[in-house]
């Protein structure tokens, strides 16, 4: 009898490069992509301002890469902040390229890279801003155009603003089904109640931990979807206040469900019926109707019952509540930028970007480009390769090289047969429509973007440059691989260590509040829910950073070894803290099981922290 063939286990760095996101086609984003870069370029060509049209179309393309699923109001920050940074980069790059020599320009761009890299450690929006700052600076310095820097910056803002305007004005399926103001918010809040129900169904099973993580993800998404310029901390309309209340009512339900999962004793099936009916009420914007109450024979079940009653009252009354989030102060942001993660991030980005700009200028002055005057491609490629939050280093390099080769070859074929400029403008429009789908894999995104940019610059007057662009991309890959593996000052793995430190600090604040809380009134519980949200969000961000670091080559991945075990202990600690909070609300004191579990977790955390040499906040709290 033949034995089955052994399963093929790819190394993490290669498996990540082959991984593709799945999901339905985002048709609204496809429509916006088709109406962005192509029409902008067409209008500019008809107005005989082609060069400005190229800049505007590039800005719209970069905004399209950031045009991810989410609420309309959340897109204002996600698209608008990077666009402002890109306009600033265009301004700096243009004037520096016109008035500064090659050596001084390389030094200046290196400094800009340091700033953008450190800034990118703050979060996803800041990272997008850092990316556009550097890409626009490279384009401004390396793409000679007749317009002044301020004109190019305005064109850049206009291009990104055009796509943002499409995002705000065009309807989406969620907006068509109900209130135009809400296109993703209702679904995000309803998903939270469904996730609570899913966790209750999994209580006492091996799936409980995964369901709790899914609940955290839906809460993070709903919190982000509700945040924005039109749905502020204090909502401004009855519908928005009602949605605020529905989100806030989910927090005690999530807390009770987490406590039940921690206890590990299965609950009756009807316990999840209430949250599911609440989810249907949010989606349909209707009243809750009668809600089944679970048995009240345990503190967590009593908390779940009380949370359901509170939710029913909040749904009917609809008075607004805040989002249980706190804005980070300027001091918090500066500590992140100049902390260990920001310093490592900024140093790597600055060195790679500066090296890419220097090599590109050297090749340009040596006439390696031939008749091509534009040298922006190499440093701009470096930016997408060096950003650590965009994926593991080798995975990005492999995908970028493969995508550029494919895109350049595809464009060379189209350039040989399409009429100019109308055929190329149509190609830009088609590529813009494909970007929302191509973002599921970095190689596919690179291929589409390569076609789009080569078509843009050819319309702007640059000759066909597929072969040279392939060569510059491979050179950029080599630069990033070399610099990315160079020894860095300080301890490596700074990004992971910074995320772990943030998660440890958030867990400490949450635990201290729960154990020292003496007056569990509504205001105190609101603070507790805010701290709980911050702790779970910080843990999720640490998980993401660790997963990316683990998919690096062994030379880099080894610097984050042991981090996954530490974050797992922190997650169990926060789960236990939640169970303690629910029990304290019910009886006013902890059981021996709670105190013993807290002590065990604190001891395990200290041991693992010392074993891997990570500096985390101490949690020696009396329990």
LOMIZA-489096 format. One record per residue (C-alpha): chain; x, y, z; residue number from 1. Coordinates in Angstrom, 1 decimal. Layout:
% LOMIZA-489096
kette,x,y,z,nr
A,X,Y,Z,NUM
...
% end
This chain:
% LOMIZA-489096
kette,x,y,z,nr
A,0.0,0.0,0.0,1
A,1.5,3.3,-1.1,2
A,2.0,6.1,1.4,3
A,0.5,9.5,0.7,4
A,2.8,12.1,-0.6,5
A,4.1,14.4,2.2,6
A,2.6,17.8,2.3,7
A,4.6,20.6,0.8,8
A,5.6,23.1,3.4,9
A,6.9,26.3,1.9,10
A,9.1,28.6,4.0,11
A,7.2,31.6,5.5,12
A,8.8,34.2,3.3,13
A,7.8,32.3,0.1,14
A,4.4,31.3,1.3,15
A,3.6,35.0,2.1,16
A,4.6,36.0,-1.5,17
A,2.1,33.5,-2.9,18
A,-0.8,34.4,-0.6,19
A,-3.8,36.2,-2.1,20
A,-6.7,37.9,-0.5,21
A,-10.1,36.7,-1.4,22
A,-13.5,38.4,-1.5,23
A,-16.2,39.8,-3.8,24
A,-15.3,42.3,-6.5,25
A,-15.6,45.8,-5.0,26
A,-17.7,47.2,-7.9,27
A,-18.2,50.7,-6.4,28
A,-14.4,51.1,-6.1,29
A,-13.9,49.7,-9.7,30
A,-16.3,52.4,-11.0,31
A,-14.4,55.1,-9.1,32
A,-11.1,53.8,-10.4,33
A,-12.4,54.0,-14.0,34
A,-13.6,57.6,-13.4,35
A,-10.4,58.8,-11.8,36
A,-7.1,58.8,-13.6,37
A,-8.4,58.3,-17.2,38
A,-10.9,61.2,-17.3,39
A,-8.5,63.5,-15.5,40
A,-5.9,62.8,-18.1,41
A,-8.4,63.3,-20.9,42
A,-9.5,66.7,-19.7,43
A,-5.9,67.8,-19.3,44
A,-5.0,66.7,-22.8,45
A,-8.1,68.5,-24.3,46
A,-7.1,71.6,-22.3,47
A,-3.5,71.4,-23.5,48
A,-2.2,70.9,-19.9,49
A,-1.0,67.4,-20.3,50
A,1.9,67.5,-17.8,51
A,-0.4,68.7,-15.0,52
A,-2.9,66.0,-16.0,53
A,-0.2,63.4,-15.6,54
A,0.5,64.7,-12.0,55
A,-3.2,64.7,-11.2,56
A,-3.7,61.2,-12.6,57
A,-0.7,59.9,-10.6,58
A,-2.3,61.4,-7.4,59
A,-5.6,59.8,-8.2,60
A,-3.9,56.5,-8.8,61
A,-2.2,56.6,-5.4,62
A,-5.4,57.6,-3.7,63
A,-7.1,54.6,-5.5,64
A,-4.6,52.3,-3.9,65
A,-5.8,53.6,-0.5,66
A,-9.5,53.4,-1.5,67
A,-10.2,50.3,0.6,68
A,-13.6,49.0,1.9,69
A,-15.0,51.1,4.7,70
A,-17.3,53.9,5.5,71
A,-17.5,57.0,3.5,72
A,-16.6,59.3,6.4,73
A,-13.6,57.1,7.3,74
A,-12.3,57.5,3.7,75
A,-11.9,61.3,4.2,76
A,-9.0,60.7,6.5,77
A,-7.7,57.6,4.8,78
A,-7.5,59.4,1.4,79
A,-7.2,63.0,2.4,80
A,-4.2,62.9,4.8,81
A,-1.9,61.0,2.4,82
A,-2.9,63.4,-0.4,83
A,-1.9,66.4,1.7,84
A,1.5,64.7,2.4,85
A,1.9,63.9,-1.2,86
A,1.3,67.5,-2.3,87
A,4.0,68.6,0.2,88
A,6.4,66.0,-1.2,89
A,5.7,67.2,-4.7,90
A,6.5,70.7,-3.6,91
A,9.7,69.8,-1.8,92
A,10.9,67.5,-4.6,93
A,10.2,69.9,-7.4,94
A,12.0,72.9,-5.9,95
A,14.9,70.8,-4.6,96
A,15.3,69.1,-8.0,97
A,15.4,72.5,-9.7,98
A,17.8,74.3,-7.4,99
A,20.0,71.7,-5.6,100
A,22.9,69.6,-6.9,101
A,22.9,65.9,-7.1,102
A,24.8,65.3,-3.8,103
A,22.8,67.8,-1.8,104
A,19.5,66.4,-3.3,105
A,20.4,62.9,-2.3,106
A,21.1,64.1,1.3,107
A,17.9,66.0,1.4,108
A,15.8,63.1,0.1,109
A,17.5,60.9,2.7,110
A,16.4,63.3,5.5,111
A,12.9,63.3,4.0,112
A,13.0,59.5,4.1,113
A,14.0,59.5,7.7,114
A,11.0,61.7,8.6,115
A,8.5,59.8,6.5,116
A,9.7,56.5,7.9,117
A,9.4,57.5,11.5,118
A,6.0,59.0,10.8,119
A,4.9,55.8,9.2,120
A,5.2,54.0,12.6,121
A,2.2,55.9,13.9,122
A,-0.4,53.9,12.0,123
A,-1.9,52.9,8.7,124
A,-3.0,56.5,7.7,125
A,0.4,57.9,8.7,126
A,2.1,55.1,6.7,127
A,0.0,56.0,3.6,128
A,1.0,59.7,4.1,129
A,4.7,58.7,4.4,130
A,4.5,56.6,1.2,131
A,2.9,59.4,-0.8,132
A,5.3,62.0,0.6,133
A,8.3,60.0,-0.6,134
A,6.8,58.9,-4.0,135
A,5.7,62.5,-4.8,136
A,9.1,63.9,-3.7,137
A,10.8,61.4,-6.1,138
A,8.4,62.3,-8.9,139
A,8.8,66.0,-8.3,140
A,12.6,65.8,-8.3,141
A,13.0,63.2,-11.1,142
A,10.2,64.1,-13.6,143
A,11.1,67.3,-15.4,144
A,7.9,69.3,-16.1,145
A,7.4,72.9,-17.3,146
A,5.2,73.9,-14.4,147
A,6.3,75.5,-11.1,148
A,6.3,73.4,-7.9,149
A,3.2,75.0,-6.5,150
A,1.3,74.3,-9.7,151
A,2.3,70.6,-9.5,152
A,1.3,70.5,-5.9,153
A,-2.2,71.9,-6.7,154
A,-2.6,69.5,-9.5,155
A,-1.7,66.7,-7.2,156
A,-4.3,67.8,-4.7,157
A,-6.8,68.1,-7.4,158
A,-6.2,64.6,-8.6,159
A,-6.5,63.0,-5.2,160
A,-9.4,65.4,-4.3,161
A,-11.2,64.2,-7.4,162
A,-11.2,60.6,-6.3,163
A,-12.1,61.6,-2.8,164
A,-15.1,63.5,-4.2,165
A,-16.2,60.5,-6.1,166
A,-16.0,58.5,-2.9,167
A,-18.2,60.9,-1.1,168
A,-20.7,61.6,-3.8,169
A,-21.3,58.4,-5.7,170
A,-23.7,56.0,-4.0,171
A,-22.7,52.6,-2.7,172
A,-24.9,49.5,-2.1,173
A,-25.2,50.3,1.6,174
A,-26.2,53.9,0.8,175
A,-28.8,52.8,-1.8,176
A,-30.4,50.4,0.6,177
A,-31.0,53.0,3.3,178
A,-29.8,56.4,4.5,179
A,-27.3,57.9,2.0,180
A,-25.1,59.0,4.9,181
A,-24.4,55.5,6.0,182
A,-22.7,53.2,3.5,183
A,-20.6,51.0,5.8,184
A,-21.4,52.0,9.3,185
A,-24.6,50.0,9.8,186
A,-23.1,46.9,8.5,187
A,-20.0,47.3,10.7,188
A,-22.1,47.7,13.9,189
A,-24.3,44.8,12.9,190
A,-21.2,42.6,12.4,191
A,-20.2,43.3,16.0,192
A,-23.5,41.8,17.3,193
A,-23.1,38.9,15.0,194
A,-19.6,38.4,16.3,195
A,-20.9,38.4,19.9,196
A,-23.4,35.8,18.9,197
A,-20.6,33.7,17.3,198
A,-18.5,33.9,20.4,199
A,-21.4,32.8,22.6,200
A,-22.0,29.8,20.3,201
A,-18.3,28.9,20.6,202
A,-18.2,29.1,24.4,203
A,-16.7,25.9,25.8,204
A,-15.3,24.8,22.5,205
A,-11.9,25.0,20.8,206
A,-13.1,27.8,18.6,207
A,-13.7,30.3,21.4,208
A,-10.3,31.9,21.1,209
A,-10.6,32.5,17.3,210
A,-14.2,33.8,17.8,211
A,-12.9,36.3,20.4,212
A,-10.2,37.5,18.0,213
A,-12.9,37.9,15.3,214
A,-15.0,40.0,17.8,215
A,-12.0,42.2,18.4,216
A,-11.6,42.7,14.7,217
A,-15.2,43.7,14.1,218
A,-15.1,46.1,17.1,219
A,-12.0,47.7,15.6,220
A,-13.6,48.0,12.2,221
A,-16.8,49.5,13.6,222
A,-14.9,52.0,15.7,223
A,-13.0,53.1,12.6,224
A,-16.1,53.2,10.5,225
A,-17.9,55.5,12.9,226
A,-15.0,57.8,13.3,227
A,-14.8,60.7,10.9,228
A,-15.6,64.3,10.2,229
A,-19.4,63.8,10.0,230
A,-19.8,61.4,12.8,231
A,-17.8,63.0,15.6,232
A,-17.6,62.1,19.2,233
A,-20.9,63.9,19.8,234
A,-23.1,62.9,16.9,235
A,-25.0,65.7,15.1,236
A,-28.2,64.0,13.9,237
A,-30.8,61.6,15.4,238
A,-29.7,58.8,13.0,239
A,-26.1,59.2,13.9,240
A,-26.9,59.4,17.6,241
A,-28.9,56.2,17.3,242
A,-26.0,54.4,15.6,243
A,-23.6,55.7,18.3,244
A,-25.9,54.2,20.9,245
A,-26.1,50.9,19.1,246
A,-22.4,50.6,19.0,247
A,-21.9,51.5,22.6,248
A,-24.6,49.0,23.6,249
A,-22.5,46.2,22.0,250
A,-19.5,46.8,24.4,251
A,-21.1,45.3,27.6,252
A,-22.4,42.4,25.5,253
A,-18.9,41.8,24.2,254
A,-17.5,42.0,27.7,255
A,-20.0,39.5,29.0,256
A,-19.4,37.1,26.1,257
A,-15.6,37.3,26.7,258
A,-16.1,36.5,30.4,259
A,-18.3,33.5,29.4,260
A,-15.6,32.3,27.0,261
A,-13.0,32.6,29.7,262
A,-15.1,30.5,32.1,263
A,-15.3,27.8,29.4,264
A,-18.7,26.5,30.4,265
A,-21.1,26.1,27.4,266
A,-24.3,28.2,27.4,267
A,-27.7,27.5,26.0,268
A,-28.3,28.2,22.3,269
A,-30.8,30.9,23.1,270
A,-28.0,33.0,24.6,271
A,-26.9,34.0,21.1,272
A,-30.4,34.7,19.8,273
A,-30.6,38.2,21.4,274
A,-27.4,39.5,19.8,275
A,-28.5,38.2,16.4,276
A,-31.8,40.0,16.7,277
A,-30.0,43.1,17.6,278
A,-27.8,42.7,14.5,279
A,-30.9,42.4,12.3,280
A,-32.3,45.5,13.9,281
A,-29.2,47.5,13.1,282
A,-29.2,46.4,9.5,283
A,-32.8,47.1,9.0,284
A,-32.9,50.2,11.2,285
A,-35.8,48.8,13.1,286
A,-36.8,48.2,16.7,287
A,-35.4,45.2,18.4,288
A,-38.7,43.5,19.4,289
A,-38.7,40.9,22.2,290
A,-35.3,39.6,23.2,291
A,-34.8,36.2,24.8,292
A,-33.0,36.4,28.1,293
A,-30.5,33.7,29.1,294
A,-30.4,31.9,32.4,295
A,-29.1,34.1,35.3,296
A,-27.3,31.4,37.2,297
A,-23.8,32.9,36.9,298
A,-22.2,36.3,37.0,299
A,-21.3,36.4,33.3,300
A,-24.8,35.3,32.3,301
A,-26.4,37.9,34.6,302
A,-24.1,40.5,32.9,303
A,-25.2,39.2,29.5,304
A,-28.8,39.5,30.5,305
A,-28.3,43.1,31.8,306
A,-26.4,44.0,28.7,307
A,-29.3,42.8,26.5,308
A,-31.8,44.8,28.5,309
A,-29.5,47.9,28.3,310
A,-29.2,47.3,24.5,311
A,-33.0,47.1,24.0,312
A,-33.4,50.4,26.0,313
A,-30.6,52.1,24.0,314
A,-32.0,51.0,20.7,315
A,-35.4,52.4,21.5,316
A,-34.1,55.6,23.1,317
A,-31.3,56.2,20.7,318
A,-29.4,58.7,22.8,319
A,-25.8,59.0,21.5,320
A,-22.8,57.8,23.3,321
A,-19.1,58.3,22.5,322
A,-17.1,55.8,20.6,323
A,-15.0,54.8,23.7,324
A,-11.8,55.9,22.1,325
A,-9.2,58.5,23.0,326
A,-7.3,60.7,20.6,327
A,-3.6,60.4,20.9,328
A,-1.9,63.5,22.0,329
A,1.0,65.2,20.2,330
A,3.3,63.8,22.9,331
A,2.0,60.3,22.2,332
A,2.7,60.7,18.4,333
A,6.2,62.1,19.0,334
A,7.0,59.2,21.3,335
A,6.0,56.8,18.6,336
A,7.9,58.6,15.9,337
A,11.1,58.8,17.9,338
A,10.7,55.6,19.8,339
A,12.6,52.4,19.0,340
A,10.1,51.3,16.3,341
A,10.0,54.7,14.6,342
A,13.8,55.1,14.7,343
A,14.4,51.7,13.1,344
A,11.7,52.3,10.6,345
A,12.9,55.8,9.7,346
A,16.5,54.7,9.4,347
A,15.8,51.9,7.0,348
A,13.5,53.9,4.9,349
A,15.8,57.0,4.8,350
A,18.9,54.9,3.8,351
A,17.0,53.0,1.1,352
A,15.3,56.1,-0.3,353
A,18.5,58.2,-0.3,354
A,20.5,55.4,-1.8,355
A,17.9,54.9,-4.5,356
A,17.9,58.6,-5.3,357
A,21.7,58.8,-5.5,358
A,22.0,55.7,-7.7,359
A,19.2,57.0,-10.0,360
A,20.9,60.4,-10.4,361
A,24.3,58.8,-11.1,362
A,22.8,56.6,-13.8,363
A,20.9,59.6,-15.2,364
A,24.1,61.7,-15.5,365
A,25.9,58.8,-17.0,366
A,23.2,58.6,-19.7,367
A,22.3,55.1,-18.7,368
A,18.7,56.0,-19.5,369
A,19.6,57.0,-23.0,370
A,17.0,59.6,-24.2,371
A,14.9,59.2,-21.0,372
A,15.1,62.3,-18.8,373
A,13.1,60.9,-16.0,374
A,14.9,59.2,-13.1,375
A,12.1,59.0,-10.6,376
A,11.3,55.3,-11.1,377
A,14.1,53.8,-9.1,378
A,13.6,55.8,-5.8,379
A,9.8,55.6,-6.1,380
A,10.1,51.8,-6.5,381
A,12.3,51.7,-3.4,382
A,9.6,53.4,-1.4,383
A,7.1,50.6,-2.1,384
A,9.7,47.9,-1.4,385
A,11.2,49.3,1.9,386
A,7.9,50.0,3.8,387
A,7.8,47.3,6.5,388
A,4.1,47.6,7.0,389
A,3.4,46.7,3.4,390
A,4.6,43.1,3.9,391
A,7.8,41.1,4.5,392
A,10.9,42.3,2.7,393
A,11.6,39.4,0.5,394
A,7.9,38.9,-0.3,395
A,7.7,42.5,-1.5,396
A,10.8,42.2,-3.6,397
A,9.7,39.0,-5.3,398
A,6.2,40.4,-6.0,399
A,7.5,43.8,-7.2,400
A,10.0,42.2,-9.6,401
A,7.5,39.8,-11.0,402
A,4.8,42.5,-11.3,403
A,7.0,45.0,-12.9,404
A,8.3,42.6,-15.5,405
A,4.7,41.5,-16.3,406
A,3.4,45.0,-16.4,407
A,6.2,46.3,-18.6,408
A,5.8,43.5,-21.1,409
A,2.0,44.0,-21.2,410
A,2.4,47.7,-21.7,411
A,5.0,47.2,-24.5,412
A,2.5,45.1,-26.3,413
A,-0.3,47.7,-26.0,414
A,2.0,50.6,-26.8,415
A,2.9,49.0,-30.1,416
A,-0.8,48.8,-31.3,417
A,-2.8,51.5,-29.5,418
A,-3.4,54.9,-31.1,419
A,-1.9,57.9,-29.3,420
A,-3.0,59.5,-27.1,421
A,-6.6,58.2,-27.1,422
A,-5.6,54.6,-26.8,423
A,-3.2,55.2,-24.0,424
A,-5.8,57.3,-22.1,425
A,-8.3,54.4,-22.4,426
A,-5.5,52.1,-21.1,427
A,-5.1,54.4,-18.1,428
A,-8.9,54.3,-17.4,429
A,-8.9,50.5,-17.6,430
A,-5.9,50.2,-15.3,431
A,-7.5,52.6,-12.8,432
A,-10.6,50.3,-12.7,433
A,-8.4,47.3,-12.1,434
A,-6.5,48.7,-9.1,435
A,-9.2,47.9,-6.5,436
A,-9.1,44.3,-7.5,437
A,-5.4,44.1,-8.0,438
A,-4.7,45.3,-4.4,439
A,-5.4,41.8,-3.2,440
A,-1.9,40.8,-4.2,441
A,1.2,43.0,-4.4,442
A,2.4,41.5,-7.6,443
A,-0.9,42.1,-9.4,444
A,-1.1,45.6,-8.0,445
A,2.5,46.3,-9.2,446
A,1.6,45.0,-12.7,447
A,-1.4,47.2,-13.0,448
A,0.3,50.3,-11.6,449
A,3.3,49.7,-14.0,450
A,1.0,49.7,-17.0,451
A,-0.9,52.8,-15.8,452
A,2.3,54.9,-15.0,453
A,4.0,53.9,-18.2,454
A,0.9,54.9,-20.2,455
A,0.7,58.2,-18.3,456
A,4.3,59.3,-18.9,457
A,4.1,58.3,-22.5,458
A,1.1,60.5,-23.0,459
A,3.2,63.2,-21.2,460
A,5.9,62.9,-23.9,461
A,8.3,60.3,-22.6,462
A,9.2,57.5,-25.1,463
A,8.5,53.9,-24.5,464
A,10.7,52.7,-21.5,465
A,9.6,49.2,-20.6,466
A,13.1,47.7,-20.7,467
A,14.8,50.4,-18.7,468
A,12.0,50.3,-16.1,469
A,12.5,46.6,-15.6,470
A,16.2,47.2,-15.1,471
A,15.6,50.0,-12.6,472
A,13.2,47.9,-10.6,473
A,15.6,45.0,-10.3,474
A,18.3,47.5,-9.2,475
A,15.9,48.9,-6.6,476
A,15.2,45.3,-5.4,477
A,18.9,44.8,-4.9,478
A,19.3,48.1,-3.0,479
A,16.5,47.3,-0.6,480
A,17.7,43.7,0.0,481
A,21.2,44.9,0.8,482
A,20.2,47.8,3.0,483
A,17.3,45.9,4.7,484
A,19.8,43.3,5.9,485
A,22.5,45.6,7.1,486
A,23.3,45.8,10.8,487
A,21.4,48.6,12.4,488
A,22.3,50.6,15.5,489
A,20.4,49.4,18.5,490
A,18.3,46.3,19.0,491
A,16.7,44.8,15.8,492
A,13.0,44.1,15.7,493
A,12.1,47.6,16.9,494
A,8.7,47.6,15.2,495
A,7.6,44.4,16.9,496
A,9.1,45.5,20.3,497
A,7.3,48.8,20.1,498
A,4.0,47.1,19.4,499
A,4.5,44.7,22.2,500
A,5.4,47.6,24.6,501
A,2.2,49.4,23.6,502
A,0.2,46.2,24.1,503
A,1.8,45.6,27.5,504
A,1.1,49.2,28.6,505
A,-2.5,49.0,27.5,506
A,-3.0,45.7,29.3,507
A,-1.4,47.3,32.4,508
A,-3.7,50.3,32.3,509
A,-6.8,48.0,31.9,510
A,-5.8,45.6,34.7,511
A,-5.0,48.5,37.1,512
A,-8.3,50.1,36.4,513
A,-10.3,46.9,37.0,514
A,-8.6,45.9,40.2,515
A,-8.6,49.4,41.7,516
A,-12.1,50.4,40.6,517
A,-14.1,51.1,43.7,518
A,-17.3,52.8,42.3,519
A,-18.5,50.9,39.3,520
A,-20.9,53.6,38.1,521
A,-21.7,54.3,34.4,522
A,-18.9,56.7,33.9,523
A,-16.3,54.4,35.4,524
A,-17.5,51.5,33.3,525
A,-17.3,53.8,30.2,526
A,-13.6,54.3,31.1,527
A,-13.2,50.6,31.5,528
A,-14.6,49.9,28.1,529
A,-12.3,52.5,26.6,530
A,-9.3,50.8,28.2,531
A,-10.5,47.4,27.1,532
A,-10.9,48.5,23.5,533
A,-7.4,50.0,23.6,534
A,-5.9,46.9,25.0,535
A,-7.5,44.5,22.5,536
A,-6.7,46.9,19.6,537
A,-3.0,47.1,20.7,538
A,-2.8,43.4,20.9,539
A,-4.3,43.0,17.4,540
A,-1.7,45.5,16.0,541
A,1.1,43.5,17.8,542
A,-0.2,40.3,16.2,543
A,-0.1,41.8,12.8,544
A,3.4,43.1,13.2,545
A,4.6,39.8,14.5,546
A,3.1,37.9,11.6,547
A,4.9,40.2,9.1,548
A,8.2,39.8,11.0,549
A,7.8,36.0,11.1,550
A,7.6,35.9,7.3,551
A,10.9,37.6,6.8,552
A,14.1,35.7,5.9,553
A,15.6,33.9,9.0,554
A,18.2,36.6,9.4,555
A,15.5,39.1,10.2,556
A,12.8,36.9,11.6,557
A,15.0,35.7,14.4,558
A,14.9,39.2,16.0,559
A,11.2,38.7,16.8,560
A,11.4,35.1,18.1,561
A,9.4,34.7,21.3,562
A,7.2,37.7,20.6,563
A,4.2,35.6,19.6,564
A,4.2,33.7,22.9,565
A,4.3,37.0,24.8,566
A,1.4,38.5,23.0,567
A,-0.6,35.2,23.6,568
A,0.0,35.6,27.3,569
A,-1.1,39.3,27.1,570
A,-4.3,38.2,25.3,571
A,-5.0,35.7,28.0,572
A,-4.3,38.3,30.7,573
A,-6.7,40.8,29.1,574
A,-9.4,38.1,28.8,575
A,-8.9,37.2,32.4,576
A,-9.1,40.9,33.4,577
A,-12.4,41.1,31.5,578
A,-13.7,38.1,33.4,579
A,-12.6,39.8,36.7,580
A,-14.4,43.0,35.7,581
A,-17.7,41.2,35.1,582
A,-17.3,39.2,38.4,583
A,-16.5,42.3,40.4,584
A,-19.6,44.1,39.0,585
A,-21.7,41.1,40.2,586
A,-20.2,40.3,43.7,587
A,-17.7,43.1,44.5,588
A,-14.8,40.6,45.0,589
A,-12.8,38.1,43.1,590
A,-12.8,34.3,43.5,591
A,-9.6,32.3,44.2,592
A,-9.7,31.1,40.6,593
A,-9.5,34.7,39.3,594
A,-6.6,35.7,41.6,595
A,-4.7,32.5,40.9,596
A,-5.1,32.8,37.2,597
A,-3.9,36.5,37.3,598
A,-0.9,35.6,39.3,599
A,0.0,32.7,37.0,600
A,-0.2,34.9,33.9,601
A,1.8,37.7,35.4,602
A,4.5,35.3,36.4,603
A,4.5,33.7,33.0,604
A,4.7,37.1,31.3,605
A,7.7,38.1,33.4,606
A,9.5,34.9,32.6,607
A,8.9,35.1,28.9,608
A,9.8,38.7,28.8,609
A,13.1,38.1,30.5,610
A,13.9,35.1,28.3,611
A,13.8,37.0,25.0,612
A,15.2,40.2,26.4,613
A,12.1,42.4,25.6,614
A,11.4,45.5,27.6,615
A,7.8,45.5,28.6,616
A,6.0,47.4,31.4,617
A,6.0,45.5,34.7,618
A,2.7,44.3,35.9,619
A,3.4,43.5,39.6,620
A,-0.1,44.4,40.8,621
A,-1.5,43.1,44.0,622
A,-4.4,40.8,43.3,623
% end
